């Protein structure tokens, strides 16, 4: 079981003016943290969860978020 899961989602403007997806993770101890996903990571997360809308990501575990961030990061290699 995941130690953290998505509890909220919102769209925000990045410094370059592009939209980013901000997911709030709720941890097992009740604390929260925000994670910014660029368009590549956001697309990968939606795809891996077979979601068509960001609201469908509520409850998804941190592992999926981590994997999406890795895909985005690896594009530079």
N, CA, C and O of each residue as an XYZ file, in Angstrom:
308
protein
N       0.835     -1.180      0.000
C       0.000      0.000      0.000
C       0.885      1.252      0.000
O       1.948      1.284      0.620
N       0.425      2.254     -0.697
C       1.180      3.493     -0.809
C       1.192      4.250      0.509
O       0.215      4.228      1.258
N       2.296      4.916      0.785
C       2.400      5.737      1.989
C       1.825      7.125      1.755
O       1.607      7.874      2.708
N       1.577      7.477      0.494
C       0.994      8.771      0.160
C       0.108      8.605     -1.069
O       0.385      7.785     -1.944
N      -0.960      9.395     -1.119
C      -1.883      9.330     -2.249
C      -2.357     10.735     -2.597
O      -2.348     11.639     -1.761
N      -2.767     10.896     -3.843
C      -3.251     12.198     -4.308
C      -4.581     12.518     -3.623
O      -5.530     11.737     -3.679
N      -4.623     13.683     -2.978
C      -5.850     14.107     -2.299
C      -6.474     15.343     -2.936
O      -7.636     15.653     -2.670
N      -5.727     16.047     -3.766
C      -6.250     17.236     -4.460
C      -5.416     17.492     -5.705
O      -4.251     17.103     -5.790
N      -6.047     18.162     -6.671
C      -5.383     18.456     -7.939
C      -5.798     19.856     -8.379
O      -6.958     20.244     -8.243
N      -4.842     20.602     -8.904
C      -5.173     21.905     -9.479
C      -4.197     22.212    -10.613
O      -3.126     21.612    -10.711
N      -4.580     23.141    -11.450
C      -3.733     23.595    -12.543
C      -3.116     24.926    -12.117
O      -3.786     25.773    -11.527
N      -1.837     25.094    -12.422
C      -1.133     26.335    -12.090
C      -0.262     26.734    -13.272
O       0.087     25.902    -14.110
N       0.080     28.003    -13.328
C       0.974     28.492    -14.379
C       2.417     28.325    -13.932
O       2.777     28.690    -12.813
N       3.226     27.779    -14.803
C       4.657     27.645    -14.531
C       5.347     28.970    -14.837
O       4.736     29.891    -15.379
N       6.608     29.053    -14.487
C       7.354     30.289    -14.716
C       7.449     30.654    -16.197
O       7.613     31.825    -16.539
N       7.346     29.657    -17.070
C       7.423     29.923    -18.511
C       6.051     30.172    -19.131
O       5.933     30.322    -20.347
N       5.014     30.215    -18.292
C       3.671     30.493    -18.771
C       2.886     29.263    -19.184
O       1.701     29.364    -19.501
N       3.531     28.100    -19.187
C       2.832     26.867    -19.523
C       2.070     26.355    -18.300
O       2.421     26.659    -17.160
N       1.041     25.588    -18.558
C       0.256     25.023    -17.464
C       0.968     23.820    -16.862
O       1.572     23.018    -17.575
N       0.890     23.708    -15.555
C       1.396     22.535    -14.836
C       0.266     21.986    -13.986
O      -0.658     22.705    -13.603
N       0.359     20.727    -13.708
C      -0.594     20.089    -12.812
C       0.055     20.013    -11.439
O       1.177     19.526    -11.300
N      -0.646     20.491    -10.440
C      -0.146     20.426     -9.070
C      -0.987     19.384     -8.335
O      -2.202     19.532     -8.199
N      -0.323     18.331     -7.866
C      -1.032     17.306     -7.103
C      -0.633     17.435     -5.637
O       0.543     17.591     -5.309
N      -1.618     17.369     -4.777
C      -1.369     17.374     -3.342
C      -1.379     15.940     -2.867
O      -2.347     15.208     -3.077
N      -0.296     15.542     -2.224
C      -0.193     14.194     -1.675
C      -0.501     14.237     -0.184
O       0.042     15.063      0.549
N      -1.371     13.348      0.251
C      -1.631     13.202      1.681
C      -0.864     11.974      2.145
O      -1.034     10.874      1.620
N      -0.019     12.191      3.139
C       0.832     11.123      3.664
C       0.117     10.376      4.784
O      -0.889     10.840      5.321
N       0.654      9.220      5.121
C       0.054      8.373      6.143
C      -0.116      9.049      7.487
O      -1.007      8.683      8.254
N       0.723     10.032      7.786
C       0.627     10.723      9.077
C      -0.306     11.929      9.024
O      -0.448     12.658     10.007
N      -0.954     12.138      7.849
C      -1.897     13.240      7.705
C      -1.318     14.503      7.107
O      -2.069     15.402      6.728
N      -0.002     14.595      7.012
C       0.602     15.786      6.414
C       0.395     15.760      4.899
O       0.079     14.721      4.319
N       0.578     16.921      4.273
C       0.421     17.015      2.829
C       1.642     17.681      2.207
O       2.380     18.409      2.872
N       1.836     17.418      0.930
C       2.889     18.084      0.169
C       2.406     18.231     -1.267
O       1.688     17.375     -1.785
N       2.807     19.320     -1.898
C       2.443     19.570     -3.289
C       3.586     19.151     -4.202
O       4.759     19.364     -3.896
N       3.222     18.553     -5.323
C       4.190     18.139     -6.336
C       3.754     18.749     -7.656
O       2.613     18.580     -8.085
N       4.674     19.460     -8.296
C       4.407     20.090     -9.597
C       4.754     19.098    -10.705
O       5.831     18.502    -10.705
N       3.831     18.931    -11.644
C       4.064     18.054    -12.789
C       4.027     18.887    -14.067
O       3.022     19.537    -14.355
N       5.109     18.871    -14.827
C       5.090     19.559    -16.109
C       4.166     18.805    -17.059
O       3.621     17.761    -16.701
N       3.991     19.331    -18.262
C       3.021     18.722    -19.179
C       3.376     17.286    -19.544
O       2.482     16.473    -19.780
N       4.645     16.966    -19.593
C       5.035     15.586    -19.918
C       4.700     14.647    -18.765
O       4.124     13.581    -18.982
N       5.052     15.029    -17.554
C       4.742     14.203    -16.389
C       3.235     14.075    -16.191
O       2.737     12.995    -15.873
N       2.509     15.181    -16.379
C       1.054     15.135    -16.217
C       0.423     14.192    -17.240
O      -0.456     13.399    -16.903
N       0.876     14.283    -18.480
C       0.354     13.389    -19.531
C       0.658     11.937    -19.220
O      -0.190     11.064    -19.401
N       1.874     11.679    -18.752
C       2.267     10.310    -18.409
C       1.433      9.774    -17.250
O       1.024      8.613    -17.266
N       1.179     10.606    -16.249
C       0.374     10.171    -15.104
C      -1.049      9.838    -15.543
O      -1.595      8.807    -15.150
N      -1.647     10.700    -16.349
C      -3.000     10.426    -16.853
C      -3.027      9.123    -17.653
O      -3.928      8.299    -17.493
N      -2.026      8.953    -18.515
C      -1.958      7.748    -19.353
C      -1.792      6.488    -18.504
O      -2.486      5.495    -18.720
N      -0.877      6.529    -17.545
C      -0.609      5.327    -16.749
C      -1.794      4.953    -15.857
O      -1.943      3.796    -15.465
N      -2.628      5.933    -15.542
C      -3.813      5.673    -14.711
C      -5.062      5.469    -15.559
O      -6.158      5.283    -15.030
N      -4.891      5.506    -16.888
C      -6.013      5.391    -17.820
C      -7.109      6.390    -17.472
O      -8.296      6.064    -17.491
N      -6.691      7.611    -17.153
C      -7.613      8.678    -16.782
C      -7.767      9.646    -17.949
O      -6.814      9.907    -18.683
N      -8.963     10.167    -18.109
C      -9.220     11.154    -19.155
C      -9.369     12.559    -18.581
O      -9.407     13.536    -19.329
N      -9.454     12.662    -17.268
C      -9.602     13.953    -16.599
C      -8.795     13.927    -15.304
O      -8.767     12.900    -14.627
N      -8.142     15.022    -14.945
C      -7.334     15.030    -13.724
C      -8.088     14.611    -12.457
O      -7.491     14.019    -11.558
N      -9.369     14.904    -12.373
C     -10.123     14.513    -11.175
C     -10.117     13.003    -10.954
O     -10.316     12.540     -9.831
N      -9.893     12.242    -12.005
C      -9.856     10.786    -11.893
C      -8.585     10.301    -11.199
O      -8.456      9.112    -10.909
N      -7.655     11.202    -10.934
C      -6.398     10.833    -10.286
C      -6.485     10.837     -8.759
O      -5.559     10.384     -8.085
N      -7.577     11.338     -8.216
C      -7.724     11.356     -6.757
C      -7.605      9.943     -6.200
O      -8.254      9.017     -6.687
N      -6.781      9.786     -5.187
C      -6.582      8.478     -4.569
C      -5.429      7.677     -5.145
O      -5.056      6.642     -4.593
N      -4.863      8.142     -6.243
C      -3.735      7.429     -6.865
C      -2.512      7.536     -5.955
O      -2.242      8.593     -5.384
N      -1.785      6.446     -5.829
C      -0.621      6.396     -4.956
C       0.579      7.144     -5.495
O       0.694      7.377     -6.698
N       1.471      7.519     -4.593
C       2.674      8.272     -4.935
C       3.527      7.565     -5.969
O       4.205      8.224     -6.758
N       3.513      6.257     -5.986
C       4.365      5.517     -6.920
C       4.091      5.931     -8.367
O       5.025      6.060     -9.157
N       2.843      6.137     -8.714
C       2.480      6.560    -10.075
C       2.993      7.961    -10.358
O       3.439      8.250    -11.468
N       2.931      8.838     -9.352
C       3.446     10.203     -9.503
C       4.961     10.145     -9.714
O       5.497     10.798    -10.609
N       5.630      9.370     -8.893
C       7.089      9.208     -9.016
C       7.469      8.715    -10.406
O       8.385      9.249    -11.032
N       6.769      7.703    -10.883
C       7.084      7.137    -12.195
C       6.869      8.159    -13.311
O       7.644      8.205    -14.266
N       5.832      8.971    -13.198
C       5.566     10.009    -14.199
C       6.673     11.058    -14.180
O       7.096     11.532    -15.235
N       7.141     11.421    -12.999
C       8.238     12.382    -12.886
C       9.517     11.828    -13.506
O      10.285     12.569    -14.120
N       9.745     10.534    -13.347
C      10.927      9.899    -13.945
C      10.869      9.938    -15.468
O      11.880     10.190    -16.123
N       9.698      9.692    -16.027
C       9.549      9.756    -17.483
C       9.890     11.156    -17.980
O      10.615     11.323    -18.961
N       9.359     12.151    -17.293
C       9.639     13.535    -17.671
C      11.132     13.862    -17.558
O      11.705     14.484    -18.452
N      11.741     13.450    -16.481
C      13.152     13.722    -16.255
C      14.040     12.988    -17.262
O      15.037     13.539    -17.728
N      13.687     11.776    -17.590
C      14.504     10.954    -18.490
C      14.497     11.453    -19.925
O      15.306     10.994    -20.730
N      13.617     12.370    -20.267
C      13.586     12.867    -21.648
C      14.852     13.641    -21.991
O      15.143     13.869    -23.165
N      15.601     14.042    -20.978
C      16.829     14.789    -21.204
C      18.047     13.887    -21.386
O      19.140     14.383    -21.660
N      17.882     12.605    -21.243
C      19.017     11.685    -21.352
C      19.148     11.114    -22.737
O      20.054     10.321    -22.995
